[in-house]
Amino acid sequence: MFSASGAPGAAARSPSCGTRRIPRPAGGGYGTTVTDLGNTPATFMIAQETLKNRNFRTAAWTATDLQVTLMSIPVGGDVGLEVHHGVDQFFRVESGTARVMMGTEEAFTFVKDAGAGDVILIPDGTWHNIVNTGMEPLKLYSLYGPAE
């Protein structure tokens, strides 16, 4: 359930945690109901929303120093060879299989396979690509900071 403390239109306080609950916003990514409300407190079921997401990339939450994105990489697709300067990345695979490649622009020095439950940690300034090697969409989420 997506919730934010003190959000307009919120329901009564929950006695168990003292936060206000609001209905999950309509919209969000194709298949998911998460909508990026920006730099406000929030909770949602990340595993469920990641599995429901059918967009290549959906921003789930963007703050000043951190962003959470949900991703669905089609069969045979990839994230695309890229590098981020000043940004560290954390990915968690919820379903599917992937080949993870990291190194320099000229050569990968790290090549590993990843599957459901695995995490992928990409340090600042590292060229990388994640390729869906399975027969179903690769579902993963990413946390990176600072937000881009």
N, C-alpha and C positions, 0 to 999 in steps of 0.2 A: 504494500500500500504506500503510495506516495504521500508524504505529509510534510508540512512546514509549520514551524512554531509561529503562532500569532498571525497567520495569513488571513487576509480579508475573506469573509464568508466561511470561516472555519466553524466546525461543529464544536460541541461542548468539550471541555477538557477531559482527557482520559485519566481516571483515577490511578492507573498503574504507573504512568510515566510523567504526568504533568505537562504533556505537550498537547497542542491542538491538532486534530486530524482534519484534513480536508479531502474531498473526493479526488481521486486520481484525475489529473487534467486530461481533457480530450485532446486528440492530436498526437504530437510526438512523431516518432519514426513510423514507417510503414510496418504495421504489425505490433508495435510497442505502443504503450500509452504514456510513456515518460515524455515530459516536456521540460526542456532546459529552462528553469526559472531564474537562472543567473546566481549571483552571489548571495543566496539566502539559504538558511538551514533546510535540509531535506533528508528524507529517507525513502528508499524504494527497494524492492526485491530484485537485486541486480542479476542474479542467475536466471530468474524467470523472464525478466525483461530482455536479457541478452538472447535467450532462446527464441523469444517471440519476434525480435527485431528482424526485418527483412531488407533494411537499407544497408548499403555498403558501409556507411558511417552515420551514426546518429549521436549528436552531442546530448548527453543525459544530464550533465551538470557542469557549469563553467563558473569558477570563482577567480579571484585575483591570481592565485599561485598554483591552481590545480584544475585539470579538466578530466571528466570521465566521459568516454565514448563507448558506444555499443557498435559492434561490427558484424557484418555477415558477408563473408567472402564466397563468391560462387565457385562451383566445381571448376578446377583448373585456373581460377583467378588468383590474384595476389594483391598485397598491399601496395606494391610498387617500390622499386629501389629508391630509397630516400635517406636523408641524414637530417638531424635536428641539432642545431648548435644551441647550447644553453638549456637543453631539455633532456631529462631522463624519462624513460618510459617503462611501464609495467603492463604486461598483457596477461590475461588468464583465459585459457581455452575452456569453453563450456561444453562444446561438442565438435566433433570432426577431427581431422588430422592435418598436420601442417609440416612443411619443411621450413626451418628457421635458418637464415643465413645472415652472418654479420662479418664485418671486416672493414676494408678500405674500399674506395670506389673502384680500384683496380682488381682486387681479389678478396674473396671471402676466406677468413681464417677460422671461422666458427660455422659449422653446419651440423644441425641436430634436427631430429624429428620430434614433434610435440603432439600431444593428444589431450583429450578431456581431463581436466584437473591440473594440467601443467601450467607453469608460469614461464613467461619469457621476459627477461630483464635486459633492457637496451640502454647502455650508458650514453651520456651526452657525447655528441660528435661521432657516433659510430654509424657507418653506412649499414643498412639492413633491408631485408625483404622477408615477408612471410607468405608462403605459397600454399594454397589449399591442395593437398595431395589426395584427398578422399573423394568419395562418391556422393557426398552431401555437402550443403553449405557449411563452411567453417564459421562457428559462432564464438566470438571472443569479445572481451571488453578490455579497455585500456585506461590507465590512469597516467597522466603525464603532467609534469610541472617544470617550470611554470606554464600556465595555460598559454596556448598560441592563438 
